[in-house]
Amino acid sequence: MAENNKISILYVDDEINNLNSFKAVFRRDFDVHIALSAQEGRAILEQVPIQILVTDQRMPGVTGVEFLESIIPDFPNPIRILLTGYTDIEAVVDAINNGQIFYYLTKPWDEQQLRAVFRNGYEVFSLREQNKDLISQLLRVNEQLEFLLRQKLLS
């Protein structure tokens, strides 16, 4: 989590009113970062550990799905949420197949629903992090056992 023990969320949307509303509603419970473009969003990802990433689908220059897909190699860990004012089945399919989204929501968003999605998403994020740690520990222990086995075979 962020230094203040809040879930760190980045919201990318080209509409400043949406960003301001989002930040006003969620800033008390979450560590909220906002970006007006995919480029600004990427810059924030490079500087701040983000657990939940929310993006609008329709933005100038790059869609939300394209943005999510483009950051996977460099930032594979954040839970991805696509938020859009349009019901577009192709965007949903692309988001699932290419953007690896956790959840797809339509605008206007419901505050309580978003809070629940953020908490559920963070739980998945945490479990993935714990899983990575456990795998790392398992590999270390396995290496130690192999070393001990070799030592025993040599003696």
VMD Tcl script that draws the C-alpha trace (Angstrom):
set ca {
  {0.00 0.00 0.00}
  {0.97 3.63 -0.17}
  {2.96 5.16 2.68}
  {-0.24 6.32 4.37}
  {-1.60 2.72 4.33}
  {-4.22 3.55 1.73}
  {-4.78 1.68 -1.50}
  {-3.04 3.63 -4.25}
  {-5.33 4.34 -7.22}
  {-4.55 6.02 -10.53}
  {-7.48 7.34 -12.58}
  {-6.79 8.32 -16.21}
  {-9.47 10.32 -18.03}
  {-9.35 13.17 -20.51}
  {-12.21 15.01 -18.78}
  {-10.97 17.15 -15.88}
  {-14.43 17.27 -14.27}
  {-14.49 13.46 -14.02}
  {-11.00 13.47 -12.49}
  {-11.87 16.16 -9.96}
  {-15.12 14.41 -8.97}
  {-13.33 11.10 -8.59}
  {-10.61 12.60 -6.44}
  {-13.10 14.52 -4.28}
  {-15.15 11.38 -3.59}
  {-12.34 8.89 -2.97}
  {-9.38 10.85 -1.58}
  {-10.28 10.24 2.07}
  {-10.25 6.47 1.72}
  {-7.67 5.96 -1.01}
  {-4.38 7.46 -2.17}
  {-5.77 8.94 -5.41}
  {-3.65 10.03 -8.36}
  {-5.20 11.51 -11.50}
  {-3.97 11.94 -15.06}
  {-5.49 13.76 -18.05}
  {-3.85 11.48 -20.63}
  {-2.21 8.12 -21.10}
  {1.18 9.87 -21.17}
  {0.52 11.50 -17.79}
  {-0.71 8.17 -16.47}
  {2.47 6.42 -17.55}
  {4.58 9.16 -15.92}
  {2.74 8.62 -12.62}
  {3.20 4.84 -12.89}
  {6.93 5.41 -13.29}
  {7.07 7.42 -10.04}
  {4.39 5.98 -7.74}
  {3.60 2.35 -6.86}
  {0.00 1.95 -8.02}
  {-2.19 -0.97 -6.98}
  {-5.42 -0.08 -8.82}
  {-5.50 1.54 -12.27}
  {-8.76 2.98 -13.60}
  {-8.96 4.38 -17.11}
  {-11.61 5.82 -19.36}
  {-12.04 4.00 -22.68}
  {-12.59 6.97 -24.98}
  {-9.68 9.39 -24.86}
  {-7.99 11.31 -27.65}
  {-4.94 9.65 -29.13}
  {-5.19 6.31 -27.35}
  {-8.09 4.30 -25.99}
  {-8.16 3.02 -22.45}
  {-7.65 -0.55 -23.68}
  {-4.65 0.52 -25.78}
  {-3.20 2.29 -22.75}
  {-3.72 -0.72 -20.50}
  {-2.21 -3.03 -23.11}
  {0.82 -0.76 -23.62}
  {1.80 -0.69 -19.95}
  {1.61 -4.44 -19.28}
  {5.30 -5.10 -20.06}
  {6.53 -2.36 -17.71}
  {3.73 -2.35 -15.10}
  {2.13 -5.81 -14.98}
  {0.98 -5.67 -11.36}
  {-1.75 -3.01 -11.01}
  {-5.32 -4.25 -11.09}
  {-6.92 -2.75 -14.21}
  {-10.43 -1.30 -14.37}
  {-12.01 0.13 -17.52}
  {-14.59 2.85 -16.94}
  {-16.57 4.17 -19.88}
  {-19.66 6.15 -20.70}
  {-20.38 3.96 -23.70}
  {-21.54 0.39 -23.92}
  {-19.26 -1.05 -26.55}
  {-19.02 -4.84 -26.65}
  {-15.87 -4.68 -28.77}
  {-14.20 -2.53 -26.12}
  {-15.20 -5.08 -23.48}
  {-13.76 -7.97 -25.49}
  {-10.55 -6.03 -26.23}
  {-10.24 -5.03 -22.59}
  {-10.50 -8.62 -21.42}
  {-8.31 -10.13 -24.11}
  {-5.67 -7.42 -24.51}
  {-5.83 -5.09 -21.53}
  {-6.13 -7.78 -18.86}
  {-8.85 -5.90 -17.03}
  {-10.21 -6.93 -13.67}
  {-13.50 -5.07 -14.04}
  {-15.49 -3.15 -16.64}
  {-17.80 -0.35 -15.43}
  {-20.00 2.16 -17.16}
  {-20.40 5.83 -16.32}
  {-21.88 7.36 -14.37}
  {-20.15 5.31 -11.73}
  {-21.78 4.27 -8.51}
  {-19.64 5.23 -5.51}
  {-20.44 2.16 -3.40}
  {-19.92 -0.20 -6.33}
  {-16.55 1.38 -7.11}
  {-15.47 1.13 -3.48}
  {-16.34 -2.58 -3.49}
  {-14.51 -3.12 -6.79}
  {-11.44 -1.31 -5.43}
  {-11.39 -3.40 -2.27}
  {-11.91 -6.66 -4.20}
  {-9.26 -5.63 -6.70}
  {-6.82 -4.83 -3.94}
  {-7.46 -8.22 -2.38}
  {-6.53 -9.86 -5.71}
  {-3.46 -7.59 -5.96}
  {-2.36 -8.56 -2.44}
  {-2.88 -12.27 -3.06}
  {-0.79 -12.06 -6.24}
  {2.00 -10.29 -4.34}
  {1.86 -12.90 -1.55}
  {1.95 -15.65 -4.16}
  {5.08 -14.15 -5.75}
  {6.74 -13.97 -2.33}
  {5.84 -17.57 -1.52}
  {7.15 -18.80 -4.86}
  {10.39 -16.92 -4.28}
  {10.74 -18.48 -0.81}
  {9.96 -21.91 -2.22}
  {12.65 -21.55 -4.87}
  {15.21 -20.52 -2.23}
  {14.33 -23.46 0.01}
  {14.44 -25.79 -2.98}
  {17.93 -24.54 -3.87}
  {19.06 -25.11 -0.29}
  {17.65 -28.65 -0.29}
  {19.37 -29.41 -3.58}
  {22.65 -28.12 -2.13}
  {22.26 -30.27 0.97}
  {21.39 -33.29 -1.15}
  {24.52 -32.77 -3.28}
  {26.62 -32.43 -0.13}
  {25.20 -35.67 1.24}
  {25.82 -37.50 -2.05}
  {29.44 -36.30 -2.12}
  {30.21 -37.42 1.42}
}
mol new
graphics top color blue
foreach p $ca { graphics top sphere $p radius 0.5 }
foreach p [lrange $ca 0 end-1] q [lrange $ca 1 end] { graphics top cylinder $p $q radius 0.2 }
display resetview
